Amino acid sequence: MKKTLTLISILFFYANYIMAQALYMPRNIKQAYLNNTRSLDGSPGKKYWQNHGNYKMDITVNAETKTVIGTESILYSNNSPDTLKTLVIRFVNNLHKPTAPRAGYVNEDFLSTGLNISAFSIDGETYIVDSKSWGTVADIKLKRPLLPRTKVTIKMDWDYPLSKESGREGQIDPNTFFVAYSYPRISVYDDYNGWDRIPHSSRGEFYNDFNDYTFSIKAPKNFVVWATGDLLNPDEVLQPEIAARLKKSYLNDEIIHIATEQEMKNGQVTLQKDWNVWKFTANHISDVCFALSNHYLWDASSVVVDQKTKRRTSTQAAYNATSKSFVASVKNNNYALSWFSNNWPGIPYPFSKMTAFHGYADMEYPMMVNDSDTDDPIFAQLVQDHEIAHTYFPFYMGINETRYAFMDEGWATTLEYLIGIAEKGKIAADKFYKKFRVEKYINDNSTEEDQPIISMSTQVSGTGYGNNSYGKASLSYLALKDLLGDDLFKKALHHYMNNWNGKHPMPWDFFNSMNTGAGQNLNWFFQNWFFTNHYIDLKINETGVKTASITPINILNVGGFAIPFDLTVTFTDGSKKTAHYTPAIWKTNPKSLIIPYKTLGKRIKSIEIDGGIFMDATPKDNIWTSK
Ligand SMILES: [Zn+2]
């Protein structure tokens, strides 16, 4: 869609340009704006490009040897203006190699030999590759450079073992496997950094191109396969009764047991061939994964995610009969998809399916989550909500999670909190959010690790990574929501999401999009929350000279973050008054405020400031009592 450039939008562009200059920007990112691949009004630039892969894969899982074997063909489009002399291949699961650098200790059962490539060709030309020497990223020097706006076909045969102890993937039990990051892929080549060569270290997450996938999974008899994408051939892999149940589940909200424990035991679910080939497809998506088991239970339903078109999404769950929490998984899944679609972020769930799989990871994948089982049904729902929320960030918005984890974890944490209010009420949601998302951060003694949110996720250590990605980032989004009010915040958020879904936004694209979407200069707020070493700490100072009707109340912002807060004044007659202040109050007086408080002749007994979920580092100085 072409936009007409009105005088107002031109003026706005220049106003924005000046605003954007106020925020620190690394040189490579400045260059992207100068190159017009990104625009300072927050939208993708006129010259924006991203590369693309069309992946076709035939994958076999050998349940006896616990091996994944694949044949893969990638039609890779270089949409960049650059000539590529190298292809960078990424295989996250080489993290299991003993030699791989890792963020933390692992057990021996986690270790494996990693990826073996037995054949590799580019446009029919054979390459000798030494996959033994590969880490999670590897360079292939091209015999013929890949010119701008040309395509190349990469073919490879490969295999790797599923680790006995699973992390985000691997063996869940001897006959249940969560198979993620299972194929070698072309790493991202982008407009601000070139090839993404940051190795995977187990702590950080991912950065992927939006690709098209058609893939088949060859699984042994009685193994059911659940995967990203649409199952293309239910009648070729499932017994007629089971296939009929699955198709019925696509039609309404009824929760159907597609396969029970007994049916799985009796061999009544899959066709009784030695091997079944399950076919799937998913387009314009950042990754695909799958899971299989010969004894997991299988539930399914579906839910309307788009009120306008009445589009339904299939909701499924696969779990061990021992599970306590997964019995409610599909019901919760229906609720979450509908809630996220209609409330926050208020954009219809963008995919055709969401399967929750009983594993260990508490980890998101496109159209799938791998969650642990727990005795606590409320916690189980919250974790599932969080992982499903990731559908929007990073799978709808192509976030570079490796560099800027706050761009997805911060939002998943925020959405988890907002849906939590709807599910269990504000008091319970606040209590949980404080306990799990804020308390550890604000009481963390190791404040040297507390770096500005904008810091690259790979460069913050220890607790700093978690605080920056989850709690602090989420608080910043919620502070902005309080500042703008729900309607304007949603308008600005949708502006950002409409600008960048299916693309690769950077933090500055978010800031600029929100400025444009909200129609105001919020850089003071972004500077305050993302580019400083601030924390949360307010203090009531001694009040100044008062008159009969006005008492000046002085609030110091010791920590510096522009947070919202409630001010409660208790009078000597026992009456109380509470007023809410949004973060806007810190815009002109970031360090110290004087609120001329109208006492209307009453005498103040005590004053209390309360940030609610914005927990204070030293709460005891948030109360002032008259002597
Ligand atoms: Zn998350």
Boltz pocket constraint, residues with backbone or C-beta under 6 A from the ligand:
constraints:
  - pocket:
      binder: B
      contacts: [[A, 362], [A, 386], [A, 387], [A, 390], [A, 408], [A, 409], [A, 412]]
      max_distance: 6.0
